[in-house]
């Protein structure tokens, strides 16, 4: 049976006038993805991730 570990992150991004929110959020989420984390849920600014334990 597969086993997973979980991570909870409170992600808040402060924007400056010349920076796009979508770009910053995409970059941040991609960093988690590079570490093998998969986004499994969102509640406001709280993001829930999981990854399989190998």
C-alpha angles and dihedrals in degrees: 000000000000118000125203138197121212137216129194118201130182102213117193120167123198110209130213121206095260099045125088118225093217092053093050094045092048091052092048094048092046089057089059090046091054087058090053097258118144120204108241103168148353132210110179106300094345113100123194120208134181136187133184118257107231 
